[in-house]
Amino acid sequence: MVVTAAPSPFCSPEEDPFLLLESSLRCIERILKGSAGRPLLRSWIEFPYGEEEITLLEEEVLPVLQLCLQRVDAIDAALQEEQDARIAIEQLRQQLAADAKGTDVLDALLPL
């Protein structure tokens, strides 16, 4: 999943909780890679995360975050598909209406 912070008419990137989740996941992955076996200091606890806690993060927390983001992507794709179908239906309705008006004009000009 590629995250972009492009302007949106719906909300700002700061208001999108899933962009925050994606950003958090990438940050945690970067921190874990950069730790290289060193303990991770936390701001709220005196004892840092050691190898065991880091392993738990890698094996349990990161996959859950990734699954959550995959599910969000699936939900987004379904919504986009639904929206695309609605747009296609509306375009078809407009085309049929335009065709019907054109037929009415031709009928008036060329009576049988």
N, C-alpha and C positions, 0 to 999 in steps of 0.2 A: 504494500500500500504506500503510495507516494502522497505525502501531505503537502498541500500548498496553502499558503495563507493569503490567497487572492481575495480582493474585496468581494463581498457578497451582499445581495440585497436582503438577505434573510437575517444574518447576524454577523457580528465581528468574529474573527478567529478566537479572540479571548473569551467569547461567550459560548464557544462550541466545546462541550465537555469531551467529545471524542478526539478532537485535536489535542486537547490537554492529555488525554490518556495515551495517545500515540507518542506525544512528546515525552511523557513520563517514562514510557517503556524504553524509548531510545536512550534516554538519559541514564536509566538504571543499567541497561546493557553496556553503555559506554563506561560507566563507573565500575561495573563488575570486571570488564575486560582490563581496565586500567589498574585495578587493585593488584593484579599479578601475585596472588597469594598473601598479600598484606591484609591486616585487619581493616575493616571499614568502620570509621568513626561515625557515631550518630549524635545528633544534637540533644537528644532527650534522655540518653542513658550513659552511665559512666563507662560501661564495658563495651568495647567495639564488637562488631560482628566478626566472628572468626571463620575458619574454614567450614565448619558445620552449618552455620547460619547462611553463609554465602552459597553453599551447595543447595540449601533449602530454597533460597531465592531463585537460583538457576533452574532447579528441577520442579518447583511447585508454583512460584509466583509468576515468573515470566511466561510459562505456557498458558496460564489462566488469562493474563493480560492479552496475549496473542490470540487466544480463542475468542475473547470478548471482541477484539477489533475485527476478527474474521466474520463474526456474526453481524456486527454493525455493517460491514461491507456487504454482506448478503442482504440485509434489510434495505440498505441504500439501493442496491441493484434492483431489488423487487419493486421498490417505490419508483425508481427511474423507468423501469419497464412499464409499469402501470401508467405513469405520466406520458410516456411516449405513445402508448396505445390510445390514450384519451386524445392526445394531439392529432394522431393519425385519423381517428374517427371524426373529429371536428373538421379537419381539412377535407375529408371525404364528403361530409355533410355540406360543407360550403361549396365544394365542386359540383355536387349533385344539384344543389339549389341554383347555382350559376348556370349549369347545363339546362335545367328546367326553364329558367327565364329565357335563355337563348332560344330554346325550342318554341316557347310561347311567342316570342318576337317573330321568328321565322313563320310560324303558323299564321300570324296576323298579316304578314307581308305576302305570303304565298298561300292563299286559300285553295283548298283542293276541291 
